[in-house]
Amino acid sequence: MVEYDIAEILEERDLGVFSKMMQEAFEERVGTNRFFRITGTPADLGQISADVDQSALLQLLERPPNPRGRSGWDVEPLPPLKRTALGFENQRLEFHHMKFVKNGHLEFWTAIDEYFCWKQDPVEMKIHPRLYPYAVVEHPLSFVRLYKALADFLQIHSDILFQMQYVNIKGAILLPYQPESIGFMHPFEPVRPFEGNRLVFEKKRFGADFDPDPSALEIIKDLYHAFGYAREHIPFFDATGHSNL
């Protein structure tokens, strides 16, 4: 089992080493299960040490922006979000798991299950889990919007690095456009299952004043590109990169 000393994690200033610590902890806990994960980390890990006694910080993490009110695929952590030696974390791993570290690092995980593969036949889902467009778009969009609010609250002035990943997803499929469209219900081209097992995308680096919606789109583009789709196949974003969700 991967274990790191609390002080070692909080005192780490090398982004590569810190990311490796967090990645190893994630992979140890999810094992061979299918999971989505997204992280946000200040480029300057030594800039802040958040005061976790502030009730406003906990409230911000507990109620992240939801693209469609309280009915969408946001990154609201399954309660309770509890204090830890590192910051905050909830206990349940497979559904809306959030971890916040005092140095400004934030991550969200959720299983690629019947919720993520909304309305898919359970038998088919075992072989070819279908990544539902609302889950695919709203989770990163909600996360990046939350991180912008968090960066403003904590007064993070350094660049921010985001990383998205899908693990243990061999055989997964992604359909283009939004679910109500003809192109989604009856794809014009053959749907190709993903042949690999992992999609751990390169980190995206944005300035502290980043615009959340276009930034989320840049992150989401990588997933659609991995499945062979162009920008116009990505639903819910207009020509300026802002979401209509």
DRENMIFI-609799 format. One record per residue: x, z, y of N, C-alpha, C in turn. Coordinates in steps of 0.02 Angstrom, whole numbers, padded with zeros to 5 digits, always signed. Example, Ala and Ser with C-alpha at 12.3 -4.5 7.8 and 13.67 -1.06 7.14 Angstrom:
BEGIN
+00660+00390-00284+00615+00390-00225+00660+00390-00165;+00642+00354-00112+00684+00357-00053+00645+00394+00002;
//
This chain:
BEGIN
+00042+00000-00060+00000+00000+00000+00044+00000+00062;+00024-00041+00112+00063-00045+00174+00046+00015+00218;+00097+00051+00238+00086+00108+00283+00139+00109+00336;+00118+00121+00398+00165+00127+00453+00152+00193+00488;+00204+00223+00513+00199+00284+00552+00162+00269+00617;+00117+00314+00637+00078+00304+00698+00122+00293+00759;+00173+00333+00765+00219+00326+00822+00255+00259+00820;+00271+00236+00760+00306+00172+00752+00262+00115+00779;+00197+00118+00765+00151+00066+00789+00144+00069+00864;+00132+00129+00891+00120+00137+00963+00182+00123+01005;+00240+00133+00977+00302+00124+01015+00332+00054+01007;+00303+00014+00962+00330-00054+00951+00319-00098+01012;+00372-00132+01035+00367-00175+01094+00377-00249+01076;+00399-00263+01015+00408-00332+00994+00342-00359+00967;+00316-00411+00999+00251-00438+00979+00250-00463+00907;+00304-00495+00886+00307-00520+00818+00305-00464+00767;+00342-00412+00778+00343-00355+00732+00275-00320+00732;+00247-00310+00791+00183-00276+00796+00128-00316+00761;+00127-00382+00772+00077-00425+00739+00084-00422+00664;+00145-00420+00640+00157-00416+00567+00130-00350+00539;+00139-00296+00575+00112-00232+00554+00036-00235+00547;+00004-00262+00598-00069-00265+00598-00095-00313+00544;-00060-00369+00535-00080-00418+00485-00074-00389+00415;-00020-00355+00402-00010-00326+00335-00063-00273+00321;-00080-00233+00371-00132-00182+00361-00199-00214+00347;-00215-00268+00382-00277-00305+00371-00280-00333+00301;-00228-00369+00281-00228-00402+00216-00229-00352+00158;-00197-00296+00168-00198-00244+00116-00269-00218+00106;-00306-00212+00159-00373-00182+00154-00426-00232+00130;-00419-00296+00146-00471-00343+00125-00457-00375+00057;-00395-00372+00035-00378-00398-00031-00393-00472-00038;-00430-00490-00091-00446-00560-00105-00515-00581-00079;-00546-00538-00041-00613-00553-00015-00609-00602+00043;-00661-00640+00054-00664-00688+00109-00678-00650+00174;-00636-00662+00224-00643-00626+00287-00627-00671+00347;-00662-00655+00402-00646-00682+00468-00613-00626+00508;-00562-00644+00547-00529-00594+00590-00507-00627+00654;-00514-00590+00710-00489-00614+00774-00458-00555+00810;-00402-00568+00845-00366-00515+00880-00350-00536+00951;-00342-00486+00994-00319-00495+01062-00266-00443+01077;-00209-00465+01105-00152-00420+01115-00117-00435+01181;-00102-00384+01221-00064-00397+01282+00006-00422+01265;+00031-00470+01303+00099-00495+01292+00150-00440+01306;+00134-00396+01353+00177-00339+01369+00147-00277+01336;+00172-00261+01277+00144-00205+01238+00158-00137+01270;+00205-00135+01316+00222-00071+01346+00188-00059+01413;+00144-00104+01434+00115-00099+01501+00066-00041+01507;+00024-00032+01456-00027+00019+01462-00028+00066+01402;-00058+00124+01412-00075+00169+01358-00144+00195+01376;-00195+00167+01345-00264+00180+01365-00282+00254+01356;-00321+00279+01402-00348+00347+01398-00411+00344+01355;-00406+00363+01292-00462+00357+01246-00514+00412+01257;-00501+00457+01303-00550+00509+01320-00603+00483+01369;-00591+00423+01397-00639+00395+01444-00701+00371+01406;-00758+00399+01422-00820+00378+01389-00836+00305+01405;-00816+00282+01464-00831+00213+01483-00794+00163+01439;-00735+00181+01415-00697+00137+01369-00734+00130+01303;-00755+00186+01275-00791+00184+01212-00857+00146+01219;-00892+00156+01274-00955+00121+01286-00944+00045+01290;-00889+00025+01322-00874-00046+01327-00863-00077+01258;-00825-00043+01216-00811-00068+01149-00873-00069+01105;-00916-00020+01114-00976-00015+01073-01029-00067+01091;-01029-00092+01152-01081-00139+01174-01049-00201+01203;-01017-00242+01162-00984-00303+01187-01036-00354+01210;-01016-00402+01251-01063-00455+01271-01089-00492+01210;-01154-00502+01209-01186-00539+01154-01210-00606+01182;-01188-00662+01154-01207-00727+01180-01282-00738+01185;-01321-00708+01139-01393-00721+01139-01434-00657+01137;-01414-00607+01177-01451-00545+01174-01431-00505+01113;-01476-00466+01086-01459-00422+01029-01472-00456+00962;-01481-00520+00960-01499-00553+00898-01446-00601+00871;-01389-00605+00903-01340-00654+00883-01283-00626+00841;-01233-00668+00830-01174-00650+00791-01120-00627+00840;-01127-00567+00867-01078-00543+00914-01024-00502+00878;-00985-00463+00916-00933-00422+00885-00947-00347+00896;-01011-00331+00901-01029-00260+00908-01009-00223+00844;-00968-00170+00851-00945-00134+00790-01002-00096+00758;-01002-00095+00692-01052-00055+00657-01037+00018+00671;-01085+00056+00699-01071+00125+00717-01063+00170+00655;-01027+00225+00665-00997+00248+00728-00925+00222+00737;-00907+00209+00799-00838+00193+00817-00804+00259+00834;-00756+00279+00793-00727+00346+00800-00656+00346+00826;-00638+00402+00857-00570+00412+00880-00522+00416+00821;-00464+00385+00829-00410+00390+00779-00346+00405+00816;-00293+00415+00779-00228+00427+00811-00204+00366+00850;-00227+00307+00829-00207+00245+00863-00252+00228+00922;-00317+00246+00917-00364+00228+00969-00436+00239+00946;-00468+00184+00924-00536+00188+00897-00541+00142+00836;-00584+00160+00788-00596+00118+00730-00659+00142+00696;-00697+00095+00666-00753+00115+00624-00732+00108+00551;-00770+00140+00507-00748+00146+00437-00766+00086+00394;-00824+00056+00404-00846+00003+00359-00805-00060+00371;-00779-00089+00318-00733-00145+00324-00768-00213+00321;-00820-00218+00280-00847-00284+00265-00897-00310+00316;-00917-00268+00364-00966-00291+00413-00950-00263+00482;-00932-00306+00528-00919-00288+00598-00871-00229+00605;-00811-00240+00579-00759-00190+00584-00718-00202+00647;-00708-00149+00686-00669-00154+00748-00613-00102+00748;-00555-00123+00774-00499-00078+00783-00470-00088+00853;-00464-00033+00890-00433-00035+00956-00373+00011+00956;-00316-00015+00981-00254+00023+00986-00241+00037+01060;-00214+00096+01073-00203+00118+01142-00161+00070+01184;-00120+00029+01152-00078-00018+01189-00117-00080+01213;-00182-00081+01200-00223-00137+01222-00241-00186+01168;-00215-00178+01109-00230-00223+01053-00301-00210+01028;-00338-00264+01015-00406-00259+00989-00415-00309+00933;-00449-00289+00879-00463-00336+00826-00533-00324+00797;-00560-00379+00770-00627-00378+00740-00624-00415+00674;-00653-00386+00622-00657-00419+00557-00730-00418+00534;-00749-00467+00494-00812-00464+00458-00807-00510+00397;-00841-00491+00344-00838-00529+00282-00875-00596+00290;-00850-00646+00255-00885-00710+00252-00932-00705+00193;-00993-00681+00209-01042-00665+00158-01108-00700+00174;-01163-00675+00147-01229-00706+00159-01249-00704+00232;-01222-00658+00270-01236-00654+00342-01197-00708+00379;-01134-00716+00362-01092-00767+00395-01113-00837+00373;-01137-00842+00312-01158-00907+00283-01235-00911+00283;-01263-00896+00339-01335-00887+00348-01377-00942+00315;-01427-00920+00274-01476-00964+00242-01445-01011+00191;-01387-00994+00165-01358-01036+00113-01378-01009+00044;-01387-01053-00003-01403-01034-00071-01347-00991-00100;-01362-00932-00128-01311-00886-00153-01265-00916-00206;-01293-00958-00249-01252-00989-00301-01201-01037-00270;-01225-01078-00223-01180-01125-00189-01128-01088-00148;-01148-01031-00117-01103-00994-00074-01043-00967-00113;-01051-00952-00177-00996-00927-00217-00941-00980-00225;-00961-01043-00225-00913-01098-00235-00891-01128-00169;-00940-01144-00126-00926-01176-00062-00960-01137-00005;-00931-01081+00016-00962-01044+00071-00967-01088+00133;-01027-01091+00161-01038-01133+00220-01030-01090+00282;-00982-01106+00324-00970-01069+00386-01024-01088+00436;-01071-01044+00447-01129-01059+00489-01107-01065+00563;-01128-01117+00598-01103-01129+00666-01114-01072+00715;-01170-01038+00710-01181-00982+00756-01129-00927+00746;-01114-00911+00682-01063-00860+00668-00994-00885+00690;-00980-00948+00676-00915-00978+00692-00901-00977+00767;-00953-00989+00807-00944-00993+00880-00954-00926+00914;-01007-00890+00895-01024-00830+00932-00975-00772+00922;-00948-00765+00862-00900-00710+00852-00840-00717+00899;-00805-00773+00900-00749-00778+00947-00770-00777+01020;-00827-00807+01035-00851-00807+01105-00865-00736+01128;-00900-00697+01088-00914-00628+01105-00849-00587+01111;-00802-00600+01065-00739-00563+01065-00699-00577+01129;-00693-00641+01147-00652-00658+01205-00686-00633+01269;-00752-00636+01272-00787-00607+01330-00776-00532+01334;-00778-00499+01276-00765-00427+01275-00693-00413+01297;-00646-00453+01273-00576-00438+01291-00564-00448+01365;-00598-00496+01395-00591-00505+01467-00614-00443+01504;-00672-00416+01484-00697-00354+01515-00650-00296+01502;-00621-00294+01442-00574-00241+01424-00510-00246+01466;-00484-00307+01473-00423-00317+01512-00434-00296+01585;-00492-00312+01612-00508-00292+01680-00514-00216+01685;-00546-00185+01636-00555-00112+01636-00488-00076+01631;-00444-00100+01587-00379-00068+01577-00326-00090+01627;-00344-00140+01669-00298-00169+01718-00235-00197+01684;-00247-00238+01633-00193-00273+01599-00174-00333+01641;-00112-00337+01662-00090-00391+01706-00046-00442+01670;-00027-00428+01610+00015-00475+01572-00029-00529+01541;+00003-00580+01513-00035-00630+01474-00067-00596+01414;-00118-00629+01387-00153-00605+01328-00144-00656+01272;-00132-00632+01212-00126-00676+01154-00184-00664+01106;-00219-00718+01090-00275-00715+01042-00255-00751+00979;-00278-00725+00923-00266-00759+00859-00329-00753+00815;-00349-00809+00787-00407-00811+00743-00384-00831+00673;-00419-00805+00622-00401-00824+00554-00460-00816+00506;-00457-00857+00454-00504-00854+00398-00461-00849+00336;-00473-00797+00294-00431-00788+00235-00473-00791+00172;-00442-00815+00118-00473-00820+00052-00535-00866+00053;-00528-00923+00087-00586-00966+00097-00581-01033+00060;-00543-01037+00008-00538-01099-00031-00608-01124-00050;-00622-01188-00036-00686-01217-00051-00738-01212+00004;-00721-01179+00059-00768-01170+00114-00785-01237+00146;-00846-01242+00173-00867-01302+00209-00890-01283+00279;-00884-01331+00325-00907-01323+00394-00943-01387+00413;-01005-01381+00434-01044-01439+00454-01040-01448+00529;-01040-01510+00554-01035-01522+00626-01102-01508+00662;-01096-01499+00727-01155-01491+00771-01191-01426+00757;-01248-01417+00791-01286-01355+00783-01339-01362+00729;-01362-01307+00700-01405-01310+00642-01470-01349+00650;-01496-01353+00711-01559-01388+00722-01551-01464+00726;-01489-01488+00725-01477-01559+00737-01479-01601+00673;-01490-01665+00682-01490-01712+00626-01420-01715+00594;-01368-01714+00637-01300-01719+00612-01280-01660+00569;-01312-01602+00580-01299-01543+00538-01339-01547+00473;-01402-01563+00479-01446-01565+00420-01430-01624+00374;-01408-01679+00404-01391-01740+00365-01326-01769+00392;-01269-01740+00374-01204-01762+00402-01193-01837+00391;-01165-01868+00443-01153-01940+00440-01093-01957+00396;-01047-01910+00388-00988-01920+00347-00988-01870+00290;-00953-01884+00234-00950-01836+00179-00919-01770+00203;-00947-01715+00179-00922-01648+00197-00865-01630+00150;-00808-01614+00179-00748-01600+00138-00736-01525+00133;-00738-01496+00073-00721-01425+00065-00648-01414+00083;-00634-01356+00111-00566-01338+00130-00525-01325+00067;-00468-01358+00061-00429-01354-00001-00380-01295-00003;-00362-01269+00056-00316-01213+00056-00353-01147+00047;-00316-01093+00054-00346-01027+00047-00347-00987+00112;-00303-01007+00159-00296-00969+00221-00294-01015+00281;-00326-00993+00333-00320-01026+00398-00301-00972+00449;-00236-00964+00458-00211-00916+00508-00182-00958+00564;-00219-00963+00618-00202-01009+00672-00147-00981+00717;-00112-01027+00750-00062-01007+00799-00095-00967+00855;-00058-00920+00882-00084-00880+00937-00097-00923+00999;-00150-00908+01035-00166-00940+01098-00148-00892+01154;-00110-00915+01203-00087-00872+01257-00121-00892+01322;-00153-00843+01354-00188-00855+01417-00166-00803+01468;-00169-00823+01532-00154-00776+01586-00207-00722+01590;-00191-00666+01623-00236-00610+01628-00302-00627+01663;-00301-00680+01702-00361-00701+01739-00400-00755+01701;-00392-00759+01635-00421-00813+01596-00498-00814+01602;-00525-00874+01595-00598-00884+01594-00619-00879+01521;-00662-00832+01502-00677-00819+01432-00704-00879+01393;-00753-00915+01421-00786-00968+01382-00739-01026+01365;-00705-01057+01413-00658-01110+01395-00602-01086+01350;-00582-01023+01358-00529-00995+01316-00554-00988+01244;-00616-00964+01235-00645-00960+01168-00650-01029+01137;-00669-01079+01176-00674-01147+01150-00606-01171+01124;-00553-01156+01160-00486-01177+01138-00469-01145+01070;-00492-01084+01059-00480-01050+00995-00522-01082+00940;-00586-01095+00955-00632-01123+00905-00613-01194+00886;-00584-01231+00933-00563-01300+00919-00518-01305+00858;-00475-01255+00849-00427-01257+00794-00463-01258+00726;-00517-01221+00721-00555-01220+00658-00586-01288+00644;-00618-01317+00695-00650-01382+00686-00599-01436+00670;-00541-01431+00703-00487-01478+00690-00464-01472+00617;-00460-01411+00592-00437-01401+00522-00485-01433+00472;-00548-01440+00492-00597-01472+00448-00607-01546+00465;-00565-01573+00509-00566-01644+00525-00615-01665+00578;-00638-01618+00621-00687-01634+00672-00654-01639+00741;-00687-01677+00785-00664-01684+00854-00704-01636+00899;-00684-01634+00962-00716-01589+01011-00792-01598+01013;-00817-01660+01009-00889-01672+01016-00930-01644+00958;-00897-01625+00904-00934-01596+00847-00946-01521+00855;-00915-01490+00905-00921-01418+00915-00984-01404+00956;-01030-01364+00930-01092-01351+00965-01087-01297+01019;-01135-01298+01064-01148-01243+01111-01102-01240+01171;-01059-01290+01182-01016-01290+01240-01028-01354+01280;-01031-01348+01347-01040-01407+01388-00973-01440+01405;-00975-01491+01447-00914-01529+01462-00861-01488+01499;-00882-01434+01532-00835-01392+01569-00803-01339+01524;-00827-01335+01462-00801-01284+01416-00839-01219+01418;-00894-01216+01456-00934-01156+01459-00991-01160+01408;-01008-01104+01380-01058-01102+01327-01128-01097+01356;-01175-01128+01321-01245-01121+01340-01279-01067+01299;-01240-01027+01264-01268-00970+01226-01273-00910+01271;
//
